[in-house]
Amino acid sequence: MPTCDHCLLEFPERDAVRSGNNGTSRVFCCHGCLGVYQLINSEGLDDFYRKRSKWQPGPASGQTVDLAAFAENIRPAGTDAETDIVLDGIRCASCVWLNEKILMKTQGVISAQVNYATHRARIRWNPAEIGIEAILKRISSIGYTPKPFVAKAYEEEQQRASQDLLIRFGTASFFSMQLMIFSLALYAGYFQGIDDKTKNIFHLLSLLLTTPVLFYSGWPFLKGALRGLRHVTFNMDVLIVAGAGSAYLYSITQMFTGGEVYFDTVTMIITLILLGRYIESGAKRKASETIARLLSLAPQEARKVLPPEKGDIVAIGMPHRVMTPVPSPVPGDLLEVIPGERIPLDGVIREGASEADESMLTGESLPVAKTVGAEVFGGTVNLYGSFIYEVSRIGNDTVLARIIRAVEDAQSRRAPVQALVDRVVRIFVPAVLLLSLATGLYWFFAGTSPSLAMMNAVSVLVIACPCALGLATPLAILIGTTHGASRGILIKGGDVIEKSKRIDVVVFDKTGTITEGKQALSFFRGSGMSDDEALHLAASLERLSEHSISKAFLRATGSRDFSPVSHFAVLPGKGVRGEVDGKETLIGNHGFIASACTNQSLENAFPVEIMNAALAAETAGATVVYLSQSGKPAGIFFVSDTIRQEAAAAVKMLEHAGLDIIMITGDGQNTAMAVANAVGIKTVLARRSPIEKAEEISRLREAGKRVLMVGDGINDAPALVEAEVGMAMGRATDIALESADMVLMRADLRLVAEAIRLSGKTFTIIKQNLFWAFFYNAVAIPLAIAGLLHPIVAAGAMALSSLSVVGNSLRARVR
Amino acid sequence: MSSMYVLILIAFGVGLAAWLLFLWTVKSGQYDDVEGPKYRMLDDDDDESRPENIRPL
């Protein structure tokens, strides 16, 4: 099948639209793609085709747009007008480039900036020269659909919170750095001596620099601590405020008595913990951007089919349609969808046929054929044909809505280790407070001066505040997941890391995971003609067929030069027929070809070894097809799903790591065993439906096993969800990432072992980080109780624990 | 001694400038899209002299 030069989709030869522009011949799947190509070409933006790299195939949509929704979003900017819109159809960085270029080349447009992460465009134009309508038309003419940007309240809130955090952190960093100038001088003065006047001035400057950090940057902690105390719970914020606040107050009293101050401790606690929170909020924001993009997939309008009047028939392309906003259809309503449109709601096709691009839901990049009775899903794209379908699910019940909910749930999941930290903090905080109180009372009753007793009590509080605690978990997870991503392993979050490091059993799906998941020609032989001639003949015929096997032939020939075929026909369940050079040529299964071979028996056409091999291959799951010409056998072909090259090595790696390995499949026992033997898997569960796969997983889990399931995320989605850790493999879309816990970006099974190892390592680092965050501080507590704590010890413990945590986290990157 | 105060003032001034610059970058939305710029820098503007960019008639 040819591939469209614009959208890269494969399509049947008979639909081809050709353009013989400037000596090079180009082929397109539809006139829409041709139009887009011509426009891009005429604007001199051909570079787009060279630049695009991660382009997922898909046709130009070019839908009409509803103007009213955009009009309310326009705001004046001086003499210009400005608006934010969402661009549907952005697939790679080159799409961003193309949209910006084409808009900038439009007369009257002053600036256009497309945000790659959110697919949002900010466009500024001169209303005297061009209207919004022309701009939107320009965008849809190159195949993208502009959509009004509806600001979601929670999303804006999150954006604002993240920006607020960044400013607070930046401010804290600035004042901390300024403060360090004076603190360092004061440390030097502590050892070498410093005159009182300079010391007092430095103390005063330190106080001035610390105050905004504590009360502005530290305001979220002060608020959190107040809230905690009001409910008599001791949270992390209480510990931070107790440490930073007491150090601050104590330092102020020390300024008057000429003692040592702890101001740098105050700022360091707040700055480092803010950094940890900012890292966390960045990860959260990324997840919510995914949700926003999912929400924008759902169309706003549906084309409703009105009940037929007397004598009318409800047929595709007939009148009696009304555009209705999406919330209004109810189950049972009939909707029509035309090519290139997104399907509004879930339902079942009643009339017509088409193919749907469901990659946004399943990650499956190949279009799925849809005929009468097939289920279609809201948010997916209808590719080639019009159809009428009956709505079956609306609102929160649609698959898209359920996926969005799953993503939202996933966001609120926290790493269990973080819950452990919270538990420790709940005990640690009151313990420290009590210890501090006891220390103060002890020294007071031991007869020292009240101020010395207070100093010792405060010292305990200050030294106990583990400022690196806030960094310990997020930093390790950040570095671990970033490192994973660079190796092609996307890890969803902290809890996934923790779960995957103590896995007992790895369950592999067969099709698409252990095997490539696509048909390939494994053996062929001609009869009465050369092998290559037989292949060429078969490919010429199969090229016109849309059966899944036909691709195997086209891949095997690798040429685009085919013999012309006339009188082509598909005989369902048998094969195909056609005339090549006036000779009747057939391809099909054994029975079909055997009965057609009237001039020579099929059984004697090939050596007995080949016929035996054909039998063996069929029991192992291969499909054997035969070719005949003019009533004589002409060729035999074995088509099978090939096993991934690295599968055996990957299984060995996992076995070496002491894991049990199971293969699960919907195929029969013989096929399954053949594949399992080839890669070295001993346990095989064959003939399991997607639901039964999930049941097998839950059975394993009930037996106390911790299961990691590897699948392609298409027919084993329930099992992926059921497993402790679900790992999807192959092309990763945002949604695949959200429905599985981990996604392998490269189809390489060895990454499974690598992912488990990386998780184990990252988790170890988290535990070590928590240890280091507490260690120095805990060791210094006895010194503080004993009244022996020097400020230099406190500062040293602070710096050491933070440096240990940061340095230790960086180890996650090393192999 | 007075040179030290001058230095302190200079250090504070430089730091203050950096802080204000930082506030401006945040407020003007420069951290809103941290994904795009890394691709954008790979997109050369049209260079008409490159042979493959000369538009065929």
HADDOCK unambig.tbl for C-alpha pairs under 7 A between the chains (distance, minus, plus):
assign (segid A and resid 22 and name CA) (segid B and resid 56 and name CA) 6.70 0.50 0.50
assign (segid A and resid 44 and name CA) (segid B and resid 55 and name CA) 6.39 0.50 0.50
assign (segid A and resid 93 and name CA) (segid B and resid 39 and name CA) 6.26 0.50 0.50
assign (segid A and resid 115 and name CA) (segid B and resid 33 and name CA) 6.01 0.50 0.50
assign (segid A and resid 115 and name CA) (segid B and resid 36 and name CA) 6.46 0.50 0.50
assign (segid A and resid 116 and name CA) (segid B and resid 35 and name CA) 6.37 0.50 0.50
assign (segid A and resid 116 and name CA) (segid B and resid 36 and name CA) 4.87 0.50 0.50
assign (segid A and resid 117 and name CA) (segid B and resid 33 and name CA) 6.41 0.50 0.50
assign (segid A and resid 117 and name CA) (segid B and resid 35 and name CA) 5.99 0.50 0.50
assign (segid A and resid 117 and name CA) (segid B and resid 36 and name CA) 6.79 0.50 0.50
assign (segid A and resid 167 and name CA) (segid B and resid 23 and name CA) 6.71 0.50 0.50
assign (segid A and resid 171 and name CA) (segid B and resid 19 and name CA) 6.93 0.50 0.50
assign (segid A and resid 174 and name CA) (segid B and resid 15 and name CA) 6.80 0.50 0.50
assign (segid A and resid 174 and name CA) (segid B and resid 19 and name CA) 6.36 0.50 0.50
assign (segid A and resid 178 and name CA) (segid B and resid 12 and name CA) 6.81 0.50 0.50
